Amino acid sequence: MSSPARKSRGLGSGIWLWAGLLLIAGLVLLLDNFLLLGDFNAVSLLPLLLVVIGAQILLRGDVVPSTEARTFGITRGSVESGTLEISSGAVDVEVRALQRDGRLIAGQYAAQSRPYLNVQNNYAHLKMERSATPWFTFADWQVGLARDLPWQLLVSTSLGQVNVDCSGLILQDVVLATGFGHIRFVSPSEALGPVYLRSTLGNIYVVTPPGYRTQVTVQGSRLFSTRVDARRYEAAGAGVYVARDAADDAPLVEIVVSGTFGDAYLA
């Protein structure tokens, strides 16, 4: 998770940005009301505000930084496998491996979006939905998962970024999808099924730790190109790249990347 200092700096910069924009917009409109701007039409600047809001959404995945977040933790109990399903809307999502043993899941969630947990026998299904969160709440979701059981990950955002570090996790299969937003995915050492990464408007970053045996297939187009670190990957066919220097006994992890507008970065 981000340190308190980083969160404080991000929140402070966001507040100053929007406070400055509101002051400038108010001043321009005030001068326009008193006819002190001559023939200049202040209303014509309103589209600029939409451009700034759009840029903020694309860069951060939200409009206004928020501290309205809650922490949570659920003990593992007898659970032997699980599914994490997240539909976050306009909220950024971060998933990683837990450092502490004994917990099934822990982290930070936006207000009123605490994971819904359903346990049947030794299987757990956790669900987090943006629809349960007030529309004006933009706190990022940060989730840590138990290391020693296989996970299925289903994560989608409409205007948010997705950052999933699976280097310490065992995966069954993964589907990560964004509408407007980037995806950063760190490959696991083992995945029982394929990993699918999809973005409509945004870049997709795939990171393979040294020694991991990862095969990445990029389904590109004229508007979605591929940028490969040749020191880390070698081409194995059209749009297919295999990680170099993988351990001989490492299991194969298959990743499929696709997008409409943006780039795929393999590092």
Beta strands, then each sheet from edge to edge (+ up, - down):
strand 1: 69-75
strand 2: 81-87
strand 3: 93-97
strand 4: 103-110
strand 5: 116-120
strand 6: 123-129
strand 7: 141-145
strand 8: 150-157
strand 9: 162-165
strand 10: 170-180
strand 11: 183-186
strand 12: 190-191
strand 13: 195-201
strand 14: 204-207
strand 15: 213-219
strand 16: 224-228
strand 17: 233-237
strand 18: 240-243
strand 19: 252-266
sheet 1: 1+ 4- 7+ 3+ 9+ 11+ 14+ 19+ 13+ 10+ 8+ 2+ 6+ 5-
sheet 2: 1+ 4- 7+ 3+ 9+ 11+ 14+ 19+ 15+ 18- 17+
sheet 3: 1+ 4- 7+ 3+ 9+ 11+ 14+ 19+ 16+
sheet 4: 1+ 4- 7+ 3+ 9+ 11+ 14+ 19+ 13+ 10+ 12+
end
